[in-house]
Structure formats: C-alpha cells, structure tokens
Amino acid sequence: MARQFCRWDPELKIIGLRFSNVMESADYARFASCEADPQSRRWNLWGYIDARDAAQAVRKALEASLKGADVFIIANADTVMTRPNAELMAEFYPDVAFTREVEPNETLLSIGKAKRLLGYEPRYGWRTASPS
C-alpha cells in the first residue's frame, strides 16, 4: 500500500522501520542467560537494538530527504551472544550459507540499507554499557 500511495503522490515519503527486539540498558543483564540457551534468541538471529539507537533511527527517518516507500531493518551492530556467528549458524541453521564475510559477533540482520540511506549508525550496546 505504501508503494502504491507513493506512486500516486511522487512527493510522498513513507518509511517503515523494523526494530529488532528493543532493549534498554537495564535489560543487558539478561543477555548472559542467552549463552546458556542460544535457542531462546534464534528467532531473530540473536539481534537486538538499544532504545536510544531506535530513537536515532526514528529521527533519521523523519529527517531523511527520501521520496517514495522504503523499509529498513533497525538493529544493533552486534549480537547478544559471545559465541561466534559461524558456530551459532552451524548449530542452528546448518543449511544456510553466508553470502559475505561476517565478523564473529556482527549482527546477522542487514542494517546496511539504513546506514547508507538514513545515516543510521548504532552507538549503544551491551558490550560497552556501564554496569548498573
């Protein structure tokens, strides 16, 4: 529908943001339990987004000079896991091949489009959070 509305009005901008499990810094304490049970987080490829970065994405989407309809995945740059992606994928998705090189804990959710078109850059995460 968004694409059709934008075809009718070429000046219209409709942006969809697909947030990956929004977390606040207080939630990071629970991430340790993911190591013991990685199955519990496989539903979103061990992704998350800090609420402050989610707010950044909303601001950038509102300020973007884009026209038309676009959808962006909004996730943190890393996963909730300390186990490497290659190990997790081999265990839980053995038939899925990587299409590019991925860092050991880099997000498996594609945030490249949001980085390119919105200027989105995650700044907050559990690895750098101050203990409460």
LINRA-V559501 format. One record per backbone hydrogen bond with DSSP energy under -0.5 kcal/mol. CO is the residue of the C=O (numbers start at 1). NH is the residue of the N-H. If there is no record, write none. Layout:
BEGIN
<<CO:NH> <CO:NH>>
END
This chain:
BEGIN
<<1:5> <2:6> <3:7> <4:8> <5:9> <9:12> <12:68> <14:70> <16:18> <16:72> <17:19> <18:74> <19:21> <21:49> <23:51> <24:27> <24:28> <25:28> <26:29> <27:30> <28:31> <29:32> <30:33> <31:34> <31:35> <32:35> <32:36> <33:37> <37:40> <38:41> <39:42> <41:44> <41:46> <42:45> <44:47> <46:80> <48:76> <49:23> <50:53> <50:54> <51:55> <52:56> <53:57> <54:58> <55:59> <56:60> <57:61> <58:62> <59:63> <60:64> <68:14> <70:16> <72:18> <73:75> <74:20> <77:107> <84:88> <85:89> <86:90> <87:91> <88:92> <89:93> <93:96> <95:97> <103:106> <104:85> <105:79> <109:111> <111:115> <112:116> <113:117> <114:118> <114:119> <114:120> <115:119> <125:128> <125:129>>
END
